Each structure stands twice: as C-alpha cells, then as structure tokens.
Amino acid sequence: MVFFTCNICGESVKKPAVEKHYQTKCRGKTKNVSCMDCLKDFYEEEYVAHIKCISEAQKYSNQNFMPKEPRNKNAQKQESWMDIIRAILDSSEYQLTPTLRSAFQRLQSVDNVPRKKVKFENFVSNCMRMPRQQAAQVWDILEKELNKMKEAKQAEIQAAKAAKEAELKQKEQEQEAPPKKKSKLESAEPAAAAAEATEATNEFDWAAQLLKLVSKQPDGIFQEKLKKKLLKKYTKHLAVEQLSEKQTKKFEKRFDKQLKKSDALQLEGDLVKRIQQDVS
C-alpha cells in the first residue's frame, strides 16, 4: 500500500483516501502530495499512476542494492487487473461516457480491487460510493476486456505450441534422414555385385548393339552420342539404375575396344558410320 503526505496540511494519507482527503479536510485546494517512501511530489491526478514504490530495504541500502523478486501472487494478479483497467481507458472500443471514465480512473487509485463480480459490486458501492447500476456497467466492461485478453493469451499459447510441435517434427525428420542414406549406401555394394553376376551369366552383345544403333543413322552418329545411347542399354542390361565407378570404367574401356574392333563400323573424326558393302 502506498502512503502519501499532504503537502498542504502535512497529514499522512493512504492512496485510496487521497480523493476523500481533498473533498473534506483540504477541500477546495489543489491536490499536492508526496510519497512517504520515495519522497516524490505529485500534483493533481499524477498520484493515481503511482501504484508501487520502493521498499524500506531499498530506501536505506546503498546504491548497489538488488531487490529480490516479489513472491506475492496476489500482488501480481492485482497488477494484471490494473493492466486491464488501463487498457480500457486507453481503448476507443468501449466509448466510455464521462461518468464511466471517471469511475475507471478512480479504480486506478485503489490497490485491492476484488476480482469477483459480487465482491466487486459490493466494494465499489460501499467504499467508492458508486451506484449499483454504474457498478454493474463497469463490471460488464471489465469482464469483456478480461475475456478478450484471455482469448488473445490462449491464441498465443496455441501458436507457440504449434510452432514447438513443428520444430520437434522437423528434428525427428532430420534424425531419421541419415540412416536412410546409410542404408542406401550399404545396399549399393550388393546391387553392384548382382549386376556383375548378371553380366557374367548373360553376356552383353557389344557388336550387335553398336551396329544396331549406328544403322539407325544413315549419315552416321557422333561418338559421344553413340556412347550415351549404348550406356543406357548396358545399364538396362545389368538391371541397375546407375553404374558403379568400377562398372563405368569397364564400360568405357569395352566401348573403345569394340568400336575399333568392329569390321562393320568406321570412325571419321568424331562421327561413327556403318561401312557400306559393295554388291557385285
């Protein structure tokens, strides 16, 4: 609870009683109070925003004093309640009448506002002399703003939860990826061995396949293009998707050898042509 000293008469006054003090003892005078803890002066309605102040430990300790975090849960709830009141005053959504705005401004100066409907209405009616009808209107606005803040908080929690779940799912996928790559590499060697076994049992007819590909091109075919076409047939023959390094070297060596060895084909520069036989 914050206590003030009236700078006009010198009397100490609790924060909720400041308004009453200037309506009775110092009636007609301009409000002028100073906080009893921090000694700061406040004029007119400035004191309303002074909700918390320094403790005695802070006041009488040296400059390096580090205050402990407050453990009072009620104080934190009350601060949240004050945040709602300030949000209502700052919002243009509710279109407060001067009477209602004045009621909310008075609520700001009270530290122990009840947070249940019946207790709230009794409190403002008895302690703040607020008419019952007006108290009900104030509570309805407070409840609406509170529900709006709860929905926003819930949406924020849901968004954070969804983001966390997405992050965990991504991590799981990343952790599962390496074993798959590993298993693919592990299966490469058996596939290569199977391909070699296939080639051994079912020999690839190099000469026939070369002649067949070149015969389709009466004007000849470039050597590199011929090699690519034959490579496709050779890969298909071995029943593999891609040749191993060892198989690729073997293919290139056999390709060059079969091309030079062929009696039906001739190489003119980069062009491979079929040798035309004279018919007598």
Summary of the structure (lengths in Angstrom):
residues: 280
radius of gyration: 45.4
end to end distance: 124.9
largest distance: 140.9
contacts: 667
relative contact order: 0.06
helix: 60%
strand: 9%
